[in-house]
Amino acid sequence: MPTFECEIELDVAAPSVWLALQEQDTIFPKILPECIVSIEQVAGAPGQPGSIRLIKFGPMKKKSLFSRAKVAAEGTFVKEKLVTLYDPGYTVTTEEVEGGHLAQGFSRWVSTTRVIPVASDRSRLNFATFYEGGTRRTEVEKAVKKAKEGIVKAVKELEEYMKITCNG
């Protein structure tokens, strides 16, 4: 199965990043309003394996201090299922179940996010994604490139938000 990884260094402690990722349903629409309209739970208990959340993409009228560029087209969405959550290891795995990359011709898109402590005030986020499908090589390469760009953008915006609001 094809895979890709994306790793980003952050000037924020791993426990703080992990807590912020657990609150991403409210944080990301605030810091990326031109990309993420809303994130809401549509099935199961939030944070529990098997739960499903709906992420709606597209620009809102209000811009954020942290926003710069659009990641997804207005009106698109993804339903994402929480597959596993390993709290002591700062690791979560999700799988797209509707919309998102599945609407772009992929038959499977599964991502694992790990927060890795580097120092007391630094961490590294590792995203590993495996996928199946995709119709043409150029479309697959474009989707992977766009996913990586979106990950980097979201994480860097999260880092800046945390530095300003939480002092890292």
N, C-alpha and C positions, 0 to 999 in steps of 0.2 A: 504494500500500500504506500503511495507517495506521502511524504511528510515534509514539513518545513518548520524551522524554529526561528524564534526572534528573542533576543535577550537584551535587556536594557538595565543599565546601572542607574541607581537612584541615590540621592543624598538624603534619604529618609530611612529610619530604622525599620527592620522587617516587621516587628509586631504592629507598628503604626500603619504600614502599608497593608498588612493583612486585615486589620480592622477597617480601613478605608474601603478595601475591596468588598468586604461584607456589607458595606453601606452604599455600594455603587448604584443601586437602584435609585437612590435620591441624589447622590453626588454627580453622576455623569450627566443627567439632563441639565443640571445647573452649570457645569463647567464646559459643556459641549452643546449648547442649545441649537447651534446651527447644524448639528449632526444627529443628536438624539432628542426626540420630542418627549418620549416617556419610556419608563421601564416599569412594568407591573406584573405581579404574580397572577397567573391565570389558572393554576392547578397546584394542589399540594401546599404544604407548609413551607414558607420561605426558608431557604438554607438547608432544606432536607432533601436527600437524594430522591429523585423521582419528581420533584417539583418542577413546574414549567413557568417560565416568565416570557412575556411579550415585550420585545424592544421595538419601538416605532422610530423610524429614521426620518429626517427631513428638517429643513430650517424652520425656526420660529422667528418671529419679528424681533425679539429682544436678543441682542448680542451680549456675550459674556466678556469680561476682562480677559479671559483665558482663551477665547475662541479665535481661530484664524482661517480655517479652510473646511470645506464640506467633505464628508467621508462617504456618505451614501445619498442616493437620490431621494427626494421628498416623496413620502407615501410608501416607501418600502418598509419591510418589517422582518423580524426573525423571531420564531418561537424556539426557545432554548431550554433543554432539559438538563437539570443538574444530575449528573451520573454518580460522581463520588465527591466527597468532601473529607479531607484528612486535615483536621484542624491543627494538631501538634506539628505536622509537617508542612503547614502552609501550602497545601496543594488542593486544587479543585479541578474536576474534569466536567466539561459540558458537551452536549451534542445538539446540533441543530435538528429540529424535528419538522419545521415548516418554514417556508420563506427563506430569506438570507441566501446562502450559497446553494441551497437546494433549488431555489427558484432560478438560479443561474445555470442549472444543468448538472450540478453535482448530485450524487446519490447518497453521499455521507460526508459529514464535516464534524470532526470531534477534536476538541481543544483541551489541553491540560495546561494550567497556569500554576507555576511554583514561585513562591517568594523565598529567596535564598539570602540568609543573613551574610553580610560581608564584613561588617564591623558594627560597633554599637550604634552608629548613626548612619550606616549605609546598608543598602540591600541591592539585590539583583532580581529582576523579574524574568522568568523564563517561560515562554509560550511555545508549546510544541503542538502542532496540528497535523492530524492525518486526515486524508480525504480519499474519496473514490469518485470516479466519474469525471465530468468535464468533457465537453465535446471536442474542442480543438486545442492543440498545444498553446497557441497564442492566447486563447481565452483563459486557460488554466494559469498561465504565467501572469496574465493581467490580474486575475482574481487573487493569486498569492501575493503579488506585489501590493495590491490595494489593501489586502488584509494586514500585511506587515506595516504599511504606512499608517493604517488606522490604529493598530496596536500602539505603535510608537507615539503617535499623536495623543491618544487617550492617556497613556501612562505618563507622558511628560506634562500634560495638563494636570493630571492628578498630583504629580509631584509638586508642581507650582502651587496648586490649591492647598496642599497639605503644609507647605512651607509658610504660606501666608496665614492660613486659618489655625493651624495646630503647632506651628514652630517645628515641624518635622517630627 
